[in-house]
């Protein structure tokens, strides 16, 4: 009987941990694969701004990107990754179509960034610096401490070693973002 209660308590604690909010100051070694097949980690020596958004939050995600400090633009030590929470499990053909649509959207965002790159004399294509992860099964959303079916919008900043430096439930101001990514 004791072992049953022990197992029940362990199960409850594990379930609570899986959906727990991330804690500022803790190190998180999260791994992502974006829609282009690129692999990323929060512990790979870069400062990562990770935006968790649903399809309806695209304007908020764009606002975060617009507020990233200019010195981060084109600098490989800084990266912004948008995690798209699709909130429903999708079939493989639907995933492929949605992935293509996300890539098309990223192409458009890169075109929108081009004048800023030109003004800063950054020679490479901005598309190489625009990343999105399509989360169809909730695995990435769960790693970020959210529920798959929720429409949580969140912004996380991870330091070079994966330490969570800050998180917001809405679009941070440019000053707030700059103070954290410095």
N, C-alpha and C positions, 0 to 999 in steps of 0.2 A: 504494500500500500504506500509506504514511504517513497519507493522508487517511482510510483505513478505520479505522486504529487511533485516530486523533484523534476520529472520529465515534463510535466505540465507547466511548471514554472519556467523551466528552460525554454520551452516552446514559446511561451508568452514573451519572455525577454528577447528571444531571437527575433520574433515577429516585430516587436517594438523597435528593435535596433535596425531592422531592414528598412523601416519607413521613417526613421528618425531624421530630424533636421541635421544638416552638417554644422559643425561647431567651429567658429573662428578660432584660429590658432592651432587646430589639429592638422596633421598631414594626411592627405588623401591621394593615393596613387591610382587615379582613375584613368582608364584607357578608352579611347574612342576610335572609331573608324568612320571617316566621313563618306559622303556620297560619291566622291571621286576615288575611294579606296585608300586614301592616306590614313596612316595610323598615327595617333597622337597619345601623349601621356601628360598628366599634370606634373609629373616628376622628371621631365626631360630637360630641365634647365631653362625653361622659358616662363615668362609671366603669361598666364592664360586668363583671358576674360571669357567666361562661359555663360552664355545666355540660354536659359530654358524657356521655350516659347511654344505656343500652339500656332496653328495656321492663322488664327485671328489676331495674333500678337505681332504680326510682321512689322507694323509701324513702330511698335515699342522696340523691337530688336534693331531696326534701322536707327532709331534714335540713340540707342546705346553705342552703335558703331560710329555715329556722327559725333558723339561726345568723347570718344577715345582721344587722348592727347595727340597732337600732330607729330611729336617726336616718336611715337610708336608706329606711325605709318611707314610701311615698307621695311621696318626693322625686324629682322628674324628673331630677335630675343623677346618679341611681344607677339601674341596671337589672340584673335577672337574667334571663338567657335560657337555657332548657334546650334543648339540641340532642339530639333523639332519634335515635339511630342504629338504624334498622330492620334493618340488616345483610343485607337481601335486596332485590333489585330487585322492584318490585311493579307490577302493571298499574294503569292509571288508575282503574278502578272500585274496586280495593282501596285505592289511595291516598286516594280520596275518603272511603271508609268510615273508614279509619284517621285521617284528618284530622278527621272529625266526632267520633270517639272522643276524640282529643286535646283538641279544643275543649271537649267535655263535661267532661273531667278538669280543664281549666283553670277552667271555671265552678265546679267543686267546690272547687278550691284557693282561688278568690276568696271563696267563702262561708266557707271556713275562716279566711281572713284578716280577714274583716269585723269580728270583735270587736276585733282589734288596731287596725284603722282607727278604729273607734268610740272606743276608749279614747284614741287620740291626737287625736281630733277632726278626722280627715281626712275631708272631705266627699265626695270622689269615689269612684266604684265601684272596688273593688280589682281587678276584672277588667281594667281598663285598664292595670294594672301587672304582669300575669302573662303571660309570653311563652314560646312553645315553637316550635321549628323542627323539622319532620319531615324528616329526611334519608333519602330513599328511594334515592338513587343514589350516596351516598358522597362527594359533592362538598364538603359542609361538613366532614365528618369528616376528609377529606384536608387541608383548609385548617387544621384544628386539629392536624395532625401525627400523626393516628392512621390505622390501617388500617380500611377499611370493614367487613371481616369480623371484626374483633377486638371483643371485649367490654370495651374499655377504659373505665373510669370516670375522668373527669378534671374538674378544676375550674380555670378560668383567671380571673385578674383582669386586665383591661385598663384602663389609665389613660385619661384624657380624650383623649389624642392617639393612642391605639392601642398605647401601650407595654405590653408584657406585664410586669406587676408581680410576678406570682407564679403558680405552678401546682402542683397537687397531684394525686396518683393515687388519693386517697381523700378522704373528707369531712374538711375542715379543722376545727379547733376554732373556737369562736366568737371566742376571743382572736386566733388566727392570722388569721382572716378580717377582724376589726375592725382589726388592725394594718396590713393591706394596703389596705383600701378607704378609710381615713381621709382 
